Amino acid sequence: MWFLLYPHPRREVTEALVRRAEEAGCSALVVTADSPLLGRRTRDLRNGFDDLPPGYAAENMRDLPGAPPGALTDIPMHPAASWRDFAETVDMTSLPVWVKGVLHPEDARLAVGHGAAGVIVSNHGGRQCDAAAASVDCLPGVVDAVAGAVPVLLDGGVRRGGDVAVALALGAAAVGVGRPVLWGLAAEGEAGVRQVLRTLLAEYDHTLALCGGRRNADLSADMVVRGDAAW
């Protein structure tokens, strides 16, 4: 279980959240680096969705430093967050700290240089910037930049098992799966999530076999044809 951490403008709040994650038994922290401000999401704007519905609250934000007992702390974005802040987060815990939201190779190098235990290539599901590149298109450059120093994961755009195979062939150690899991949860609860994951695994195994492979390492970048390229 990993904890997704949005850096807070007040360091004491970030540190309190880190301690809560440790006490809850989380095995890693994942710092979101691509949300210095909230994305301009037209559907949310059109539907007036700018907060949780009445009666719901982000309970993890209750009873944090600087708030009255029992009160909730807002979850503001942190536009001034820097790599120094990330390094401070690394220093405040013994847990491995990953960074999520990396698309540019130079950012991947900076992440490693500031103590990241791993890098997650992600464009935030395309919800932060309409002009952002697809995660899979940025993956090879990040893998080359990291050069094996830390694991690289791909997040975003994984809808079928074949997408997993492409990511692993291009150098990802694993993939993150978000929306399909939520769809399964909405449709059939826990059973739906299990079915989604079973389906992804079966599709991946099928793709791997058709590529002539028996294990993840049998996939290689030369198996992926991109755009109008050809062998």
N, C-alpha and C positions, 0 to 999 in steps of 0.2 A: 504494500500500500504506500503510494507516494502522495505527498502533499503539494498541491499547486499553490504557489505563493505569489501573490501580487504585492510587490514592494510598496510599503506605506510611506507617505512623506515624513512621518514621525518614526525615527529609528526604534524608539521604545515599543511602538505598536508592532513593528515587524518582528522584533526580538520576542515579544510575547507570543505571537503566532507561531514562531519557530519552536518555542518551548512547548506549546500545546501540541504541535505535530510530533515532537519527540515523545511526549508523555502518552500520546495516543498510539504509539508503536509504529509510526511511519518509518519506512526504511530509507527514504530519500526525500529531498526537497526539489521542486521544479520551479524555478523562478521564471515568470512570464516577462519576456523582454520586449514584446511587440505591442504593448498597451500603455504608451505614455499618456494617451487620452483615449476615450471611448470612441469606437468606430461610429461613423454616421450611417446607421442602418435604417434604410428607408421604410422597411416594413414596420419596424418598431416605432418610427416617427409617425407613420400613418395611423397606426393603431393606438398611439398614446401609451406605449409600453416603455416606461422609463424607470420603473421600480417594481418590486415584488407586489403581488396583490395583497389587499388587506388581510391581516391574520397570518401572514407568512413573514419570516425574518431569517436573515443569515445568522444563525445562532452562534457560529464561531466568532462573530464580531461583538459578542456581548461580554461585558465586564472586562474590557481592555483598559490599559493605562490612559488616564486623562478623561475618562467618562465616569459619570455618577454610577453608583452600585446598581447593577441590573440593567443599565442602559446599553444601547447599541452604538457602536462606532461606525460612522460612514465608511464606505469603501471608495475613496477617491483615487483617481489615477495619479501617477507620479511623473509628470513631464520632465522633472529635473533629475530623474534617476540616471546614474552613470555606472561605468564599470567599477569605480571605487565603491559604490554602494553594493554592487554584487560581491566584490571581494570581502567587504565587511560581513555580508551574510555568510559567506564561506567560513569566515573566522569565528562566527558566533555559534557554530554547531560542529559536532563530530560526524553528522550525517553527510553523505555525498550530496552535493548540490549541482543539479543540472540546470541548463538554461534552455528555454523553449521560445521559439519565435525567430530563429536564425535563418536567414536566406542568403546573405552575402559571405563569401569565403573569408574576407578580412574580419568580419564579426566572429566567425568561428575561431580564427586564430586568437583574437582578443579574449574570447571566452576561455579557451584553454590556458592562455597566459594569466588569467585572473582566477584560476583554480577550479574551473568547471569540471565536474566528474563525467559529464557527457553533454552532448549537444543534440537538441531536437529541432530538425528542420521543419518549419511550420509557417504558413501564412495566415494562421488564426481562422482557418476555414473560409478564407476569402472575405471575412466580415470586417476587417480593419481598414483595408485599402482596396478599392476596386481594381487599381492598376497593378497590384502585387502579382509577382510571378507565381506559377504553380509550384508547390513544394517539390514535386518530383523533378521539375526542371532545374531546381537549385541544388538538388541533392548531390550530383557528382562533384560540383565545385567545392562544396563543403567537405565532402569525404576526402578529396585531394588535399584541401587546406589543413585538415586535422591530421592527416597522415598517420592514422592509427594511434595517436596519442590518447584518445578517449573514444568510447563508442558513439556512433551517430545513429539517431532514430529518425524515421520519417513520420510526420503527422499531417493528415489532411488528404482528402481525395481517395481514401481506401474504401472501395465499395464492393469489390469482389476479390476472391483469392488470387486472381491474376495480378491485381494491383500490388499485392504483397510480394509476389514473385519478382515483379519489376523492381520494386524498392530494394529487395535483398540483392538482386543482380547488380544494381547500381551502387552497392556498398553499404546500405543500411544494415544495422545489426538486428533491428526489429522495427515494427510499425505501431503507431497508435491508431486506435479505432474509436471514433466518437459517435458520429451520427447514426450509423447502423445499429449500434448498441442501444441508443436512445429510442430508435424506432422499434426495436424488439421489445424494449421495456414498456413502451406505450401500448403495444399491441397485445402482449401476453405476459407482462411482468417478468419475473425471474426466468420462467420457462422460455419466454421470447428471447431474452438475452442469451441463454444457453444455445438456443437454436441458431441464432445469428452467428455465434462463435463457432459452432459445429459446422455450419455451412461454409464459413470462410476457410476453416481448416481443410474441409473436404475439397473445396475448389482449389486451394493452394496445392494440396497433394497431387491433384489431377494435373495442374499446370506443370508442377515440378517433374512429374513422370513424362509428360509430353516433351519436356525439354531434355529428356534423357538423364535426369538427375535422380539421386537417391537421398541426398542430404542437401541442406541449405548451401553449403560451400560449393556444390556443383553448379550453381548459378553464377554467371559471369556477365560483365557489361557488354560483351560482344554479342550476347543473345538479344539485346534490346535495340530495335530499329526505331529511330527517332525522326518524326516529320517525313520529309521526302528523301531521307538518307537511305542508302543501300549498302550492302556489303561490297 
